Amino acid sequence: MRILQLLQTAYAQLSYYAAASLVNQRQYEEAIPYLQSYIRSGEDKYRKTVFINLVKACAASNQYDLAIVTLEQATENYPEVVMTT
């Protein structure tokens, strides 16, 4: 069981770093699947940042419906973050 947990954590971290790299390069559409993968992983370390970056990536990629859904999810999970960004 511990090995599975370690693999899941490693996958989430890889997803985060891949997404961060793509966002930094302004390759927003390519970053979206990695950002979504991180959120689905359940990891919490970078979750707030990932929600913010996912909303921005969706908007920059003209995926407004997904941006709205993501913003709603972020608001449910982190109302203090959404109100300050």
N, C-alpha and C positions, 0 to 999 in steps of 0.2 A: 504494500500500500504506500509506503514511504517513497518508493521509486516513482510510482505513478504521480504522486504529488510533486516531486522534484521535476519531472518531465513537464507537467502542466505549468509550473512556475517558469521553467526555462522557455517554454513556447510563448507564454505571455510576454516575457521580457524581450524575446526576439521580435515579436509582433510590435511591441512598443518602439524598439530601436529602429526597426525598418520603417515604421510610420513616421517617427520623428525625423529620420533622414529625408524621407520623401517630402514631408511638410517643409523642412528647411530649404529644399530645392524647389519649392512651390509646385510640386507634382501632386496636387491635391487629389485628383481623381484616383491616382494610383495608391495614395495613402489610405483611402477610405476602407478597403477591405481589411487592412492591418489594424486600423483603429477599431473597427467593429469586432475583430477577432479578440483584441485585448479586452474590450468590454464584456464580451461573452465569456471570457476566461474566468471572470469573477475576482481576479486580482484587484487589489485596492491601492497599491503603492502610487500609481500614476493615473488612477481612474479620473480624478477631477480634470487633470490636464488633457486627458484623452477625450473626454466629453467636449471640452472647449475646442480642441483641435478638430474633432469630427464635425461639429457645427460649422466651423470656419471652412473646412475642406468641402463640405457639402454645398455651402453657399457659393464658394469660389468655383465649384464645378457645375453650378446652375441646377443642383439637385435640391431644390427648395423644399419639396415635400419631406425628403429624408432629413433635411436640416431642421424642419419644424418638429418632426417626431423625436429627433435626437435632443432638441432643446427641451421638449416636454419631459423626456426621460431624465435629463440633467437636472431640471427643476425639481422633479420628484426626489431625486437622490441628494442633490446639493443645492438647496434654494439659496444659501448664502453666497455661493460662487456665481450663480447666474445673475444675482442682483448686483454684484460688484464688477462684472466684466462688461 
